[in-house]
């Protein structure tokens, strides 16, 4: 009679462990997670824009004020580079999340609509995929123009007032800034409003107030930015 030998595989002694995604990865991979990331990074961007336009408007108080403000920022390199690192990380995460959300949306509907009609959306929300890249291109141009001076016609280190005046005297550069700020108007308005929805802070009782605040913040920021090239072109500051 043959003796049957039962062989046990190594897996019975050492079972394979199923690699489960960590909570952070699962959060990032979800649609809700990406929307929350976009909301948080968008909030960082809104905060930066408010501070940035407030600093830029010092140009109306003359060269001494805005140049002193710029010198103060550069005198605190640790704080300045920390803020830049946070902002850069926020921008990168915002772009990646937006791109991946767009891809997920496309994959969820592989067959296009035969006849598409906008329902429950406004112009700002429908143009987010276009205004985003426009603003991205503008950021790169803006850094080369006023931060590094690489493409500025007469850049002088530390002389912010001079750089602003000479830069915006070129009409097509001012026109480019103004058009981009109009794109920012649509992007910022929808982003500021939808940010509360993504974070679960929307409520029928307060939605009108939130929309009003989003509108006020957007209009004030955009008018603030546009007022500078317009003032230079009209000779109000020189």
C-alpha positions as CSV (number, residue, x, y, z in Angstrom):
1,X,0.0,0.0,0.0
2,X,1.5,3.3,-1.1
3,X,2.1,5.9,1.5
4,X,0.5,9.2,0.5
5,X,2.6,12.2,1.5
6,X,0.8,15.4,1.9
7,X,2.9,18.4,1.0
8,X,2.1,21.7,2.3
9,X,3.0,24.7,0.4
10,X,5.1,27.5,1.9
11,X,2.0,29.7,1.6
12,X,0.2,27.7,4.2
13,X,3.0,28.4,6.7
14,X,3.7,31.9,5.4
15,X,0.5,33.3,3.9
16,X,0.8,36.1,1.5
17,X,-0.2,39.4,2.9
18,X,-2.5,41.5,0.8
19,X,-1.1,44.9,0.3
20,X,-3.9,47.3,1.1
21,X,-3.6,51.0,0.2
22,X,-2.9,53.2,3.1
23,X,-5.6,55.7,4.2
24,X,-3.7,58.6,2.6
25,X,-3.4,56.8,-0.8
26,X,-7.1,55.7,-0.6
27,X,-8.1,59.3,0.1
28,X,-6.1,60.6,-2.8
29,X,-7.4,58.0,-5.2
30,X,-11.0,58.9,-4.4
31,X,-13.0,61.6,-6.2
32,X,-13.9,63.2,-2.9
33,X,-10.3,63.2,-1.8
34,X,-9.2,65.0,-4.9
35,X,-11.9,67.5,-4.6
36,X,-10.9,68.2,-1.0
37,X,-7.3,68.6,-2.0
38,X,-8.4,71.1,-4.7
39,X,-10.5,73.0,-2.2
40,X,-7.6,73.2,0.4
41,X,-5.0,74.2,-2.2
42,X,-7.5,76.6,-3.7
43,X,-8.0,78.2,-0.3
44,X,-4.2,78.7,0.0
45,X,-4.2,80.3,-3.5
46,X,-7.0,82.6,-2.6
47,X,-5.2,83.7,0.6
48,X,-2.1,84.3,-1.4
49,X,-3.9,86.4,-4.0
50,X,-5.5,88.6,-1.3
51,X,-2.1,89.3,0.2
52,X,-0.4,89.7,-3.1
53,X,-2.9,92.3,-4.5
54,X,-2.7,94.2,-1.2
55,X,1.1,94.4,-1.5
56,X,0.9,95.4,-5.2
57,X,-1.5,98.2,-4.5
58,X,1.2,100.0,-2.6
59,X,2.4,101.1,-6.0
60,X,-0.2,103.9,-5.8
61,X,1.5,105.2,-2.7
62,X,4.8,105.8,-4.5
63,X,8.2,104.0,-5.0
64,X,9.2,104.4,-1.3
65,X,6.3,102.3,0.0
66,X,6.3,99.4,-2.4
67,X,10.1,99.2,-2.6
68,X,10.3,99.1,1.2
69,X,7.6,96.4,1.3
70,X,9.6,94.3,-1.2
71,X,12.8,94.9,0.8
72,X,11.0,93.8,4.0
73,X,10.0,90.5,2.3
74,X,13.5,89.8,1.1
75,X,14.9,90.6,4.6
76,X,13.1,87.5,5.9
77,X,14.3,84.7,3.5
78,X,13.2,81.9,5.8
79,X,9.7,83.1,5.9
80,X,9.7,84.1,2.2
81,X,10.9,80.7,1.0
82,X,8.6,78.8,3.4
83,X,5.7,80.7,1.9
84,X,7.0,80.0,-1.6
85,X,7.4,76.3,-0.9
86,X,3.9,76.0,0.5
87,X,2.4,77.9,-2.5
88,X,4.4,75.8,-5.0
89,X,3.3,72.6,-3.4
90,X,-0.3,73.8,-3.4
91,X,-0.2,74.8,-7.1
92,X,1.3,71.4,-8.1
93,X,-1.3,69.4,-6.1
94,X,-4.1,71.6,-7.4
95,X,-3.0,71.0,-11.0
96,X,-2.5,67.3,-10.6
97,X,-5.9,66.8,-8.8
98,X,-7.7,68.9,-11.5
99,X,-6.1,66.9,-14.3
100,X,-6.9,63.5,-12.7
101,X,-10.5,64.6,-11.9
102,X,-11.0,65.6,-15.6
103,X,-9.6,62.2,-16.7
104,X,-11.9,60.4,-14.2
105,X,-14.9,62.3,-15.6
106,X,-14.0,61.4,-19.2
107,X,-13.6,57.7,-18.3
108,X,-17.0,57.7,-16.6
109,X,-18.6,58.6,-19.9
110,X,-16.6,57.1,-22.8
111,X,-19.4,57.8,-25.2
112,X,-19.9,61.5,-25.8
113,X,-23.3,63.2,-25.7
114,X,-25.1,63.4,-29.0
115,X,-26.6,66.7,-28.0
116,X,-25.1,68.5,-25.0
117,X,-26.9,71.3,-23.1
118,X,-25.7,73.0,-20.0
119,X,-27.9,72.3,-17.0
120,X,-27.2,73.6,-13.5
121,X,-23.9,75.1,-14.5
122,X,-22.7,78.6,-15.2
123,X,-20.1,80.1,-17.5
124,X,-17.4,80.1,-14.8
125,X,-17.8,76.4,-14.0
126,X,-17.8,75.4,-17.7
127,X,-14.6,77.2,-18.5
128,X,-12.5,76.0,-15.5
129,X,-10.6,73.6,-17.7
130,X,-9.6,76.5,-19.9
131,X,-9.0,79.3,-17.4
132,X,-6.8,77.0,-15.3
133,X,-4.1,76.5,-18.0
134,X,-4.3,80.1,-19.0
135,X,-3.5,81.1,-15.4
136,X,-0.8,78.5,-15.2
137,X,0.9,80.0,-18.3
138,X,0.5,83.5,-16.8
139,X,2.2,82.5,-13.6
140,X,5.3,81.3,-15.4
141,X,5.4,84.5,-17.5
142,X,4.8,86.7,-14.4
143,X,7.7,85.1,-12.6
144,X,10.0,85.7,-15.6
145,X,8.7,89.2,-15.9
146,X,8.7,90.7,-12.4
147,X,10.5,88.2,-10.2
148,X,13.6,87.2,-12.2
149,X,13.5,90.0,-14.7
150,X,14.4,87.6,-17.5
151,X,12.0,89.0,-20.0
152,X,11.6,92.5,-18.6
153,X,12.7,95.3,-20.9
154,X,14.5,97.2,-18.1
155,X,14.6,95.2,-14.9
156,X,16.3,96.6,-11.8
157,X,16.9,94.5,-8.8
158,X,15.0,95.8,-5.8
159,X,13.3,98.7,-7.6
160,X,9.8,97.3,-7.8
161,X,8.1,100.6,-8.6
162,X,10.4,101.2,-11.6
163,X,9.9,97.6,-12.8
164,X,6.1,97.9,-12.6
165,X,6.0,101.2,-14.4
166,X,8.4,100.3,-17.2
167,X,6.9,96.8,-17.6
168,X,3.3,98.0,-18.0
169,X,4.1,100.8,-20.3
170,X,4.3,98.2,-23.0
171,X,0.7,98.1,-24.0
172,X,0.5,94.5,-25.2
173,X,2.0,93.3,-22.0
174,X,-0.6,95.2,-20.0
175,X,-3.3,93.8,-22.3
176,X,-2.1,90.3,-21.6
177,X,-2.2,90.9,-17.9
178,X,-5.7,92.3,-18.1
179,X,-7.1,89.5,-20.2
180,X,-5.5,86.9,-17.9
181,X,-7.1,88.7,-14.9
182,X,-10.5,88.3,-16.6
183,X,-9.8,84.5,-16.8
184,X,-8.9,84.7,-13.1
185,X,-12.2,86.3,-12.5
186,X,-14.1,83.3,-13.7
187,X,-11.8,80.7,-12.2
188,X,-11.6,82.4,-8.8
189,X,-15.3,82.9,-8.5
190,X,-16.2,79.3,-9.2
191,X,-13.3,78.0,-7.2
192,X,-14.1,80.1,-4.1
193,X,-17.8,79.0,-4.2
194,X,-17.2,75.3,-4.9
195,X,-14.5,75.2,-2.2
196,X,-17.2,75.3,0.4
197,X,-19.2,72.5,-1.3
198,X,-16.1,70.3,-1.5
199,X,-15.4,70.7,2.2
200,X,-19.0,70.0,3.0
201,X,-19.6,73.4,4.4
202,X,-22.5,74.3,2.1
203,X,-26.0,74.8,3.6
204,X,-29.1,76.2,1.9
205,X,-29.4,78.7,4.7
206,X,-25.9,80.2,4.0
207,X,-25.3,79.5,0.3
208,X,-26.5,82.9,-0.8
209,X,-24.1,84.5,1.7
210,X,-21.2,82.3,0.5
211,X,-21.9,83.2,-3.1
212,X,-22.0,86.9,-2.2
213,X,-18.7,86.6,-0.3
214,X,-17.1,84.7,-3.2
215,X,-18.3,87.4,-5.6
216,X,-17.0,90.3,-3.5
217,X,-13.6,88.7,-2.9
218,X,-13.2,87.8,-6.6
219,X,-14.2,91.2,-7.9
220,X,-12.0,93.1,-5.4
221,X,-9.0,91.0,-6.1
222,X,-9.3,91.2,-9.9
223,X,-10.1,94.9,-10.0
224,X,-7.1,95.5,-7.7
225,X,-4.8,93.6,-10.1
226,X,-6.2,95.2,-13.3
227,X,-6.1,98.8,-11.8
228,X,-2.3,98.8,-11.9
229,X,-1.6,98.3,-15.6
230,X,-4.6,100.5,-16.4
231,X,-3.2,103.3,-14.2
232,X,0.2,103.0,-15.9
233,X,-1.2,103.1,-19.4
234,X,-3.4,106.1,-18.6
235,X,-0.5,107.9,-16.9
236,X,-2.1,108.0,-13.5
237,X,1.2,106.7,-12.0
238,X,4.5,107.2,-13.6
